[in-house]
Amino acid sequence: MTMPEKSEDLIRFNRFLAKAGIGSRRICDDLIQRGLITLNGQIEMNPATQINIRTDQVIFQGKEIKLESSHSYYLLNKPGQVITTTSDPYGRATIIDLVPSRERLYPVGRLDYDTTGAILLTNDGDLAYRLTHPKFQIQKIYSVRVLGQVSQSDLDQIPLGINIEAKTPAIAEILNVTFTDRYTELRMVLREGRKREIKRIFMALGHKVVRLHREQFAFLRVDDLPTGKFRELSSEEVKNLKELADGYQG
C-alpha cells in the first residue's frame, strides 16, 4: 500500500536545490532550465515542479542531492582583488578561498572585484534568496569615495532615482557627505543591490567611484573584523536575519 504524500514533504524543485546548498534560487532556476539536473532519472526543466524530499531522487553533476541537516552562516570582510564566486577559471582568488569549510558554501549576493566589505556566505539557499531578492528590501550601507566634487543638485537627484539603463531608476539614500580637495566622500544606503549599482549611478551623473566599501549588510557590520577575515554568525544573529527576511509582507 502506497503511503499518501505529506504536504511537509513536498517542495518546489528550485527551492529544494537552494536549500541543499547548490546556489541561490536564481542560480538553481538557471541550472534546471539548462537541463543540467535530473529528477528520478529524467531531465526536469520546470523550477516550480513539486518534488517529494523523502522519495524523489535528484542528481546533479553525478551526485545525489540531499538536504543539509544543518546550515552554516559566515560574515566575511572581503578584501579587494578577490572575486565573489565559488570558483574562477582564470585561477584568481575567490571569497570561498578565504572561508575554508567542509560544506558547499556560496555568497549571498556579490561585491565587485575591487569592492571591499561585508558579505555573507552560507549553504542555506532559501535564506540567501530572501536576503538578495530586490523585493525584500534588505538594507546595505556603503562608504563611497567619488573623484572630484559632486554637485548638490546631483546629490539631491540620487534619492529620487537615477536612470542606469534598467527597467526602473536606481534609488539610494544618502546618509552624509563630506568634501575634500580631490574627493566627495559619502555614506549611502541601497535596498535592491543591482549589479554595479552605485558605480553606475555616479557614472550616469558624470563621476567616477574610486573606492567602495560595504560597511553593513542588514544589521551586520565589519568594523571589528580585519580585512580578509571571517567569523561564524551566532544563533541569535541567524534568528534575527530570518525574522528580518520573513518580515516582508509584499
Backbone as numpy.savetxt, mean C-alpha at the origin, in Angstrom:
# Nx Ny Nz CAx CAy CAz Cx Cy Cz
-22.85 -39.21 2.28 -23.69 -38.01 2.28 -22.81 -36.76 2.28
-23.08 -35.87 1.35 -22.28 -34.64 1.24 -22.76 -33.62 2.26
-21.82 -33.09 3.04 -22.17 -32.08 4.03 -22.44 -30.75 3.35
-23.46 -30.00 3.79 -23.74 -28.70 3.18 -22.62 -27.72 3.47
-22.40 -26.79 2.52 -21.36 -25.78 2.72 -21.80 -24.76 3.75
-20.89 -24.39 4.63 -21.17 -23.36 5.62 -20.77 -22.01 5.03
-21.54 -20.99 5.34 -21.27 -19.67 4.77 -19.89 -19.16 5.15
-19.41 -19.52 6.37 -18.10 -19.03 6.79 -16.96 -19.71 6.04
-17.26 -20.82 5.34 -16.24 -21.50 4.55 -16.11 -20.93 3.14
-17.06 -20.09 2.73 -17.07 -19.55 1.38 -16.44 -18.17 1.35
-15.65 -17.91 0.32 -14.95 -16.63 0.21 -14.69 -16.36 -1.27
-14.66 -15.09 -1.63 -14.33 -14.73 -3.01 -12.90 -15.17 -3.33
-12.70 -15.58 -4.58 -11.41 -16.08 -5.03 -10.29 -15.09 -4.76
-10.50 -13.82 -5.14 -9.44 -12.82 -4.97 -9.15 -12.54 -3.50
-10.18 -12.56 -2.67 -9.96 -12.30 -1.25 -9.20 -13.46 -0.61
-9.52 -14.67 -1.03 -8.80 -15.85 -0.52 -7.30 -15.72 -0.80
-6.96 -15.36 -2.04 -5.55 -15.24 -2.40 -4.86 -14.13 -1.62
-5.58 -13.02 -1.45 -5.01 -11.90 -0.68 -4.78 -12.29 0.77
-5.76 -12.98 1.37 -5.62 -13.40 2.76 -4.50 -14.43 2.92
-4.23 -15.19 1.84 -3.18 -16.19 1.89 -1.79 -15.58 1.71
-1.74 -14.28 1.44 -0.45 -13.60 1.34 0.15 -13.56 -0.04
-0.65 -13.81 -1.09 -0.12 -13.76 -2.45 0.18 -12.33 -2.87
-0.61 -11.39 -2.43 -0.43 -9.99 -2.78 -1.67 -9.21 -2.44
-1.69 -7.93 -2.81 -2.89 -7.13 -2.60 -4.02 -7.68 -3.45
-5.25 -7.24 -3.17 -6.38 -7.77 -3.93 -6.28 -7.36 -5.40
-5.72 -6.21 -5.69 -5.53 -5.80 -7.08 -4.56 -6.72 -7.79
-3.47 -7.06 -7.11 -2.49 -7.98 -7.70 -3.14 -9.34 -7.93
-3.92 -9.81 -6.97 -4.58 -11.10 -7.11 -5.58 -11.09 -8.26
-6.31 -10.00 -8.43 -7.22 -9.88 -9.58 -6.46 -10.07 -10.88
-5.30 -9.43 -10.98 -4.50 -9.50 -12.20 -4.02 -10.93 -12.45
-3.53 -11.60 -11.40 -3.06 -12.98 -11.55 -4.18 -13.90 -12.01
-5.37 -13.71 -11.42 -6.51 -14.54 -11.78 -6.89 -14.31 -13.24
-7.00 -13.06 -13.62 -7.48 -12.72 -14.97 -6.46 -13.05 -16.05
-5.21 -13.26 -15.66 -4.19 -13.71 -16.61 -4.12 -15.24 -16.70
-4.99 -15.92 -15.95 -5.06 -17.37 -16.02 -3.88 -18.07 -15.37
-3.28 -17.45 -14.35 -2.08 -18.01 -13.73 -2.38 -18.86 -12.50
-3.65 -18.96 -12.12 -4.02 -19.70 -10.91 -5.13 -20.69 -11.25
-5.01 -21.90 -10.76 -6.03 -22.90 -11.03 -6.87 -23.17 -9.78
-8.12 -23.50 -10.02 -9.06 -23.86 -8.97 -9.57 -25.26 -9.28
-9.24 -26.19 -8.40 -9.64 -27.59 -8.60 -9.21 -28.11 -9.97
-7.98 -27.76 -10.35 -7.40 -28.28 -11.57 -7.75 -27.54 -12.84
-8.60 -26.51 -12.73 -9.02 -25.75 -13.90 -8.67 -24.27 -13.72
-8.33 -23.60 -14.82 -8.08 -22.16 -14.76 -9.40 -21.45 -14.47
-9.41 -20.62 -13.46 -10.58 -19.84 -13.09 -10.21 -18.36 -13.19
-10.88 -17.64 -14.10 -10.48 -16.26 -14.39 -11.43 -15.22 -13.83
-12.35 -15.63 -12.97 -13.29 -14.69 -12.36 -12.90 -14.44 -10.91
-12.41 -13.24 -10.57 -12.00 -12.96 -9.19 -13.13 -13.07 -8.18
-14.39 -12.95 -8.64 -15.53 -12.97 -7.71 -16.07 -14.36 -7.44
-15.52 -15.38 -8.09 -15.98 -16.74 -7.86 -15.87 -17.11 -6.38
-16.93 -17.71 -5.84 -16.92 -18.15 -4.45 -16.23 -19.51 -4.36
-15.27 -19.61 -3.45 -14.60 -20.89 -3.25 -14.76 -21.33 -1.80
-14.62 -22.63 -1.59 -14.70 -23.19 -0.25 -13.28 -23.37 0.28
-12.96 -22.68 1.35 -11.59 -22.67 1.86 -11.17 -24.02 2.42
-12.13 -24.89 2.71 -11.81 -26.19 3.28 -11.67 -27.29 2.23
-12.44 -27.21 1.15 -12.47 -28.31 0.20 -11.89 -28.00 -1.16
-11.85 -26.74 -1.58 -11.34 -26.40 -2.90 -9.81 -26.34 -2.89
-9.22 -26.72 -4.02 -7.76 -26.72 -4.16 -7.34 -25.58 -5.10
-6.47 -24.73 -4.60 -5.96 -23.60 -5.38 -4.46 -23.78 -5.56
-4.01 -23.71 -6.82 -2.59 -23.90 -7.14 -2.05 -22.65 -7.82
-0.91 -22.16 -7.33 -0.21 -21.02 -7.92 1.27 -21.33 -7.95
1.88 -21.22 -9.13 3.29 -21.49 -9.32 3.68 -22.88 -8.81
2.78 -23.84 -9.07 3.06 -25.23 -8.71 2.85 -25.58 -7.26
2.39 -24.64 -6.45 2.20 -24.91 -5.03 0.75 -24.68 -4.62
0.27 -25.52 -3.71 -1.09 -25.34 -3.20 -1.11 -24.17 -2.22
-2.11 -23.32 -2.38 -2.23 -22.13 -1.54 -3.19 -22.41 -0.38
-2.71 -22.14 0.82 -3.52 -22.30 2.02 -3.55 -20.97 2.77
-4.61 -20.76 3.54 -4.67 -19.56 4.36 -3.67 -19.66 5.50
-3.02 -18.56 5.77 -2.09 -18.51 6.89 -2.87 -18.64 8.19
-2.30 -19.38 9.13 -2.95 -19.49 10.44 -2.76 -18.22 11.25
-1.73 -17.45 10.91 -1.50 -16.18 11.60 -0.89 -15.19 10.61
-0.93 -13.92 10.93 -0.40 -12.88 10.07 0.70 -12.11 10.78
1.57 -11.52 9.99 2.65 -10.69 10.52 2.51 -9.28 9.97
2.94 -8.30 10.77 2.80 -6.90 10.40 4.07 -6.16 10.83
4.69 -5.45 9.88 5.93 -4.73 10.17 5.83 -3.29 9.66
6.46 -2.39 10.38 6.63 -1.01 9.95 8.09 -0.79 9.62
8.36 -0.30 8.41 9.73 -0.05 7.95 9.90 1.43 7.67
11.08 1.96 8.07 11.46 3.31 7.66 12.32 3.16 6.41
11.68 3.24 5.26 12.34 2.94 3.99 13.43 3.96 3.67
14.62 3.48 3.31 15.65 4.40 2.82 15.45 4.70 1.34
16.19 5.66 0.83 16.16 5.93 -0.60 16.93 4.86 -1.37
16.76 4.85 -2.69 17.44 3.90 -3.57 17.10 2.44 -3.25
15.87 2.24 -2.80 15.33 0.90 -2.56 13.95 0.87 -3.19
13.65 -0.20 -3.93 12.36 -0.25 -4.62 11.32 -0.97 -3.77
10.07 -0.52 -3.93 8.97 -1.08 -3.17 8.33 -2.21 -3.97
8.97 -3.37 -3.89 8.46 -4.55 -4.58 9.04 -5.76 -3.88
8.55 -6.94 -4.25 9.03 -8.15 -3.59 10.28 -8.71 -4.26
10.53 -8.33 -5.50 11.73 -8.78 -6.20 12.02 -7.81 -7.34
13.25 -7.87 -7.87 13.63 -6.97 -8.95 14.51 -7.72 -9.95
14.11 -7.75 -11.23 14.89 -8.50 -12.22 16.27 -7.90 -12.47
16.49 -6.66 -12.06 17.78 -6.00 -12.27 18.70 -6.11 -11.05
18.24 -6.80 -10.04 19.08 -7.03 -8.87 19.18 -5.88 -7.90
18.31 -4.89 -8.03 18.32 -3.77 -7.10 17.75 -4.18 -5.75
18.15 -3.46 -4.70 17.65 -3.75 -3.37 16.15 -3.47 -3.29
15.44 -4.35 -2.62 14.00 -4.17 -2.40 13.74 -4.08 -0.91
12.54 -3.59 -0.58 12.22 -3.49 0.85 12.12 -4.86 1.51
11.83 -5.90 0.72 11.78 -7.25 1.28 13.17 -7.67 1.78
14.22 -7.18 1.13 15.59 -7.48 1.58 15.86 -6.91 2.96
15.12 -5.86 3.32 15.37 -5.18 4.59 14.58 -5.78 5.75
13.60 -6.63 5.44 12.76 -7.23 6.49 12.78 -8.75 6.31
13.85 -9.40 6.75 13.93 -10.85 6.59 12.83 -11.55 7.38
12.14 -12.46 6.73 11.02 -13.15 7.38 10.79 -14.48 6.68
10.31 -15.46 7.42 9.95 -16.75 6.83 8.63 -16.66 6.07
7.80 -15.67 6.41 6.53 -15.52 5.73 6.72 -14.82 4.38
5.74 -14.99 3.51 5.73 -14.28 2.23 5.13 -12.89 2.49
6.00 -11.91 2.66 5.54 -10.55 2.94 5.44 -9.75 1.65
4.62 -8.72 1.67 4.58 -7.78 0.56 4.19 -6.41 1.10
4.54 -5.36 0.38 4.30 -4.00 0.88 2.84 -3.58 0.78
2.44 -2.75 1.72 1.11 -2.14 1.70 1.24 -0.81 0.95
0.85 -0.81 -0.33 1.06 0.37 -1.16 2.50 0.43 -1.63
2.95 1.63 -1.98 4.31 1.76 -2.49 4.87 3.15 -2.19
6.19 3.23 -2.19 6.90 4.50 -2.17 7.90 4.48 -3.32
8.11 5.63 -3.95 9.04 5.71 -5.07 10.45 5.32 -4.64
11.27 5.02 -5.63 12.66 4.60 -5.43 13.42 5.56 -4.53
13.23 6.87 -4.75 13.98 7.86 -3.99 13.20 8.44 -2.81
12.00 7.94 -2.57 11.19 8.42 -1.44 11.48 7.58 -0.21
11.55 8.25 0.94 11.86 7.57 2.20 10.63 7.57 3.10
10.75 6.77 4.18 9.72 6.87 5.22 8.88 5.64 5.46
7.72 5.88 6.08 6.89 4.82 6.64 6.20 3.98 5.58
6.40 2.66 5.68 5.66 1.73 4.83 5.45 0.43 5.62
4.29 -0.16 5.45 3.96 -1.40 6.12 4.24 -2.58 5.22
4.60 -3.71 5.83 4.73 -4.98 5.13 3.95 -6.02 5.92
3.25 -6.90 5.21 2.41 -7.88 5.88 2.12 -9.04 4.95
1.53 -10.10 5.48 0.97 -11.18 4.68 -0.55 -11.24 4.84
-1.11 -10.17 5.39 -2.56 -10.04 5.56 -3.11 -9.23 4.38
-3.45 -9.91 3.31 -3.89 -9.23 2.10 -5.19 -8.48 2.24
-6.09 -8.98 3.09 -7.38 -8.33 3.26 -7.20 -6.95 3.90
-6.39 -6.88 4.95 -6.14 -5.58 5.58 -5.36 -4.67 4.64
-4.39 -5.22 3.92 -3.60 -4.42 2.98 -4.50 -3.76 1.95
-5.48 -4.50 1.46 -6.42 -3.94 0.48 -7.17 -2.76 1.08
-7.65 -2.90 2.29 -8.45 -1.85 2.91 -7.60 -0.62 3.25
-6.33 -0.82 3.50 -5.46 0.30 3.85 -4.96 1.06 2.62
-5.04 0.44 1.45 -4.50 1.09 0.26 -5.56 1.56 -0.73
-6.75 0.99 -0.69 -7.77 1.40 -1.67 -8.18 2.85 -1.41
-8.26 3.67 -2.45 -8.59 5.10 -2.26 -9.90 5.35 -1.51
-10.87 4.46 -1.65 -12.17 4.73 -1.03 -12.12 4.70 0.49
-11.07 4.09 1.06 -11.00 4.00 2.51 -10.35 5.22 3.15
-9.73 6.09 2.33 -9.26 7.40 2.78 -8.30 7.34 3.98
-7.36 6.41 3.95 -6.38 6.31 5.03 -5.38 7.45 4.91
-5.15 8.13 6.02 -4.29 9.32 6.01 -2.81 8.95 5.94
-2.09 9.66 5.06 -0.64 9.58 4.99 -0.08 11.00 5.06
0.92 11.23 5.91 1.51 12.56 6.05 2.94 12.54 5.52
3.25 13.53 4.68 4.56 13.62 4.04 5.22 14.95 4.39
6.54 14.92 4.50 7.32 16.16 4.47 7.91 16.27 3.07
7.81 17.46 2.50 8.12 17.67 1.09 9.07 18.86 0.95
10.09 18.69 0.15 10.98 19.81 -0.19 10.86 20.07 -1.69
10.49 21.30 -2.03 10.29 21.69 -3.42 11.34 22.73 -3.78
11.93 22.57 -4.94 12.94 23.52 -5.39 12.28 24.85 -5.74
12.85 25.95 -5.20 12.33 27.28 -5.49 11.19 27.68 -4.57
10.58 28.80 -4.91 9.51 29.37 -4.10 8.16 29.07 -4.74
7.31 28.36 -4.02 5.97 28.07 -4.50 5.07 29.24 -4.10
4.37 29.81 -5.05 3.55 30.99 -4.77 2.35 30.63 -3.90
1.82 31.64 -3.23 0.66 31.42 -2.38 -0.55 30.98 -3.19
-0.67 31.48 -4.39 -1.81 31.09 -5.22 -1.74 29.61 -5.59
-0.53 29.12 -5.85 -0.37 27.69 -6.11 -0.67 26.87 -4.86
-0.19 27.32 -3.72 -0.46 26.61 -2.47 -1.95 26.57 -2.16
-2.63 27.66 -2.45 -4.08 27.71 -2.20 -4.85 26.76 -3.12
-4.29 26.48 -4.29 -4.98 25.63 -5.27 -4.92 24.15 -4.89
-3.86 23.73 -4.21 -3.64 22.30 -3.94 -4.80 21.66 -3.16
-5.33 22.28 -2.10 -6.46 21.65 -1.40 -7.75 21.62 -2.22
-7.82 22.43 -3.27 -9.01 22.48 -4.13 -8.97 21.43 -5.24
-7.74 20.99 -5.58 -7.61 19.97 -6.61 -6.71 20.41 -7.75
-5.78 19.54 -8.13 -4.85 19.80 -9.22 -5.03 18.71 -10.27
-5.11 19.11 -11.52 -5.25 18.14 -12.61 -3.91 17.48 -12.89
-3.84 16.18 -12.63 -2.60 15.43 -12.90 -2.86 14.34 -13.95
-3.77 14.66 -14.88 -4.11 13.75 -15.97 -4.68 12.44 -15.44
-5.54 12.54 -14.45 -6.26 11.40 -13.91 -7.75 11.68 -14.05
-8.58 10.71 -13.65 -10.03 10.87 -13.81 -10.56 12.01 -12.95
-10.00 12.19 -11.77 -10.41 13.26 -10.88 -9.19 14.03 -10.41
-9.34 15.30 -10.05 -8.19 16.08 -9.59 -7.57 15.50 -8.32
-6.27 15.71 -8.16 -5.57 15.29 -6.96 -5.72 16.37 -5.90
-6.12 15.95 -4.71 -6.35 16.88 -3.61 -5.44 16.52 -2.44
-4.79 17.50 -1.87 -3.94 17.28 -0.71 -4.15 18.42 0.28
-4.04 18.09 1.55 -4.14 19.11 2.60 -2.74 19.58 2.97
-2.57 20.87 3.12 -1.27 21.43 3.52 -1.33 21.79 5.00
-0.41 21.21 5.77 -0.40 21.47 7.21 0.41 22.71 7.55
1.57 22.86 6.96 2.37 24.06 7.19 3.38 24.24 6.08
3.88 25.47 5.94 4.82 25.81 4.88 5.89 26.73 5.44
7.14 26.47 5.07 8.23 27.39 5.39 9.06 27.60 4.13
9.70 28.75 4.06 10.50 29.10 2.88 11.95 29.31 3.29
12.88 28.84 2.45 14.29 29.15 2.60 14.74 29.83 1.32
16.01 30.14 1.24 16.51 30.83 0.04 16.30 29.97 -1.22
16.43 28.65 -1.08 16.38 27.77 -2.26 15.13 26.91 -2.34
14.46 26.69 -1.21 13.40 25.69 -1.20 12.12 26.19 -0.56
11.03 25.47 -0.87 9.79 25.57 -0.12 9.61 24.24 0.61
9.48 24.29 1.92 9.31 23.08 2.73 7.86 22.99 3.19
7.25 21.82 2.99 5.84 21.64 3.34 5.63 20.33 4.07
4.53 20.27 4.82 3.99 19.00 5.32 2.60 18.87 4.70
2.33 17.71 4.10 1.10 17.52 3.35 0.42 16.21 3.75
-0.90 16.20 3.63 -1.68 15.01 3.93 -2.34 14.51 2.65
-2.13 13.22 2.36 -2.83 12.54 1.26 -3.77 11.50 1.84
-4.88 11.28 1.15 -5.81 10.25 1.59 -6.14 9.25 0.49
-5.58 9.43 -0.71 -5.81 8.46 -1.78 -4.51 7.75 -2.16
-3.43 8.48 -2.31 -2.15 7.85 -2.59 -2.01 7.31 -4.00
-2.29 8.14 -5.00 -2.08 7.72 -6.38 -0.58 7.67 -6.70
-0.25 7.04 -7.79 1.15 6.87 -8.16 1.83 8.22 -8.36
2.91 8.44 -7.64 3.73 9.66 -7.73 2.87 10.92 -7.57
1.88 10.87 -6.70 0.88 11.93 -6.64 1.46 13.29 -6.28
2.26 13.35 -5.23 2.80 14.65 -4.80 3.73 15.23 -5.86
4.58 14.40 -6.43 5.48 14.87 -7.48 4.69 15.39 -8.68
3.62 14.71 -9.02 2.81 15.11 -10.17 2.03 16.39 -9.88
1.61 16.58 -8.63 0.93 17.82 -8.26 1.85 19.02 -8.52
3.08 18.93 -8.00 3.98 20.07 -8.15 4.50 20.20 -9.58
4.63 19.09 -10.29 5.01 19.16 -11.69 3.97 19.93 -12.48
2.69 19.69 -12.17 1.60 20.40 -12.85 1.64 21.89 -12.56
2.20 22.26 -11.40 2.30 23.67 -11.02 3.64 24.29 -11.46
4.48 23.48 -12.10 5.76 24.00 -12.60 6.89 23.95 -11.61
6.80 23.04 -10.64 7.83 22.94 -9.62 8.35 21.51 -9.52
9.55 21.34 -8.97 10.18 20.03 -8.85 10.35 19.65 -7.38
9.86 18.47 -7.01 10.08 17.93 -5.67 11.47 17.31 -5.62
12.29 17.75 -4.65 13.65 17.24 -4.55 13.85 16.35 -3.32
12.87 16.33 -2.43 12.93 15.41 -1.29 11.52 15.09 -0.86
11.26 13.80 -0.61 9.93 13.37 -0.20 10.07 12.28 0.85
9.46 12.51 2.00 9.56 11.57 3.12 8.18 11.37 3.72
7.75 10.12 3.78 6.46 9.83 4.44 6.72 9.65 5.93
6.28 10.59 6.70 6.55 10.54 8.13 5.48 9.76 8.90
4.32 9.57 8.30 3.25 8.89 9.02 2.33 8.14 8.05
1.98 6.90 8.40 0.97 6.12 7.69 -0.11 5.78 8.70
-1.34 6.25 8.43 -2.42 6.16 9.42 -1.93 6.84 10.69
-1.83 6.12 11.80 -1.33 6.71 13.05 0.11 6.27 13.35
0.72 5.55 12.42 2.06 5.00 12.65 3.13 5.94 12.13
4.07 6.31 12.99 5.14 7.23 12.63 6.49 6.53 12.72
7.49 7.11 12.03 8.83 6.50 12.02 9.88 7.44 12.64
9.44 8.38 13.44 10.36 9.33 14.07 11.49 8.64 14.84
11.15 7.58 15.57 12.12 6.90 16.42 12.68 5.63 15.78
12.42 5.45 14.48 12.88 4.26 13.78 13.98 4.67 12.80
15.22 4.24 13.01 16.31 4.66 12.10 16.03 4.25 10.66
16.56 5.03 9.74 16.39 4.72 8.32 16.90 3.32 8.00
16.07 2.56 7.29 16.43 1.20 6.92 16.08 0.15 7.96
15.58 0.57 9.11 15.22 -0.36 10.18 13.70 -0.59 10.20
13.31 -1.67 10.86 11.89 -2.02 10.95 11.57 -2.52 12.34
10.30 -2.58 12.63 9.83 -3.18 13.87 8.50 -3.88 13.62
8.20 -4.86 14.43 6.92 -5.54 14.33 5.86 -4.71 15.04
4.68 -4.64 14.48 3.59 -3.91 15.12 3.10 -4.67 16.35
2.68 -3.91 17.34 2.09 -4.53 18.52 0.68 -5.01 18.21
0.16 -5.89 19.03 -1.21 -6.38 18.83 -2.21 -5.24 18.92
-1.92 -4.26 19.76 -2.82 -3.11 19.90 -2.80 -2.27 18.63
-1.63 -2.08 18.02 -1.53 -1.32 16.78 -2.27 -2.03 15.65
-2.13 -3.35 15.58 -2.85 -4.11 14.55 -4.35 -3.98 14.76
-4.79 -4.10 15.99 -6.22 -3.95 16.31 -6.72 -2.58 15.89
-5.94 -1.53 16.17 -6.36 -0.18 15.81 -6.39 0.03 14.30
-5.43 -0.57 13.58 -5.44 -0.48 12.12 -6.70 -1.13 11.55
-7.06 -2.29 12.08 -8.24 -2.98 11.58 -9.51 -2.19 11.89
-9.56 -1.60 13.06 -10.72 -0.77 13.42 -10.80 0.46 12.52
-9.66 1.03 12.20 -9.62 2.19 11.32 -10.14 1.82 9.93
-9.67 0.69 9.40 -10.11 0.25 8.07 -11.59 -0.13 8.09
-12.03 -0.76 9.16 -13.44 -1.19 9.25 -14.39 -0.01 9.47
-13.81 1.14 9.84 -14.66 2.31 10.13 -15.21 2.98 8.92
-14.71 2.62 7.72 -15.22 3.22 6.50 -16.65 2.77 6.27
-17.53 3.71 5.95 -18.94 3.41 5.79 -19.43 3.61 4.37
-18.50 3.80 3.38 -18.91 4.05 2.01 -19.40 2.82 1.30
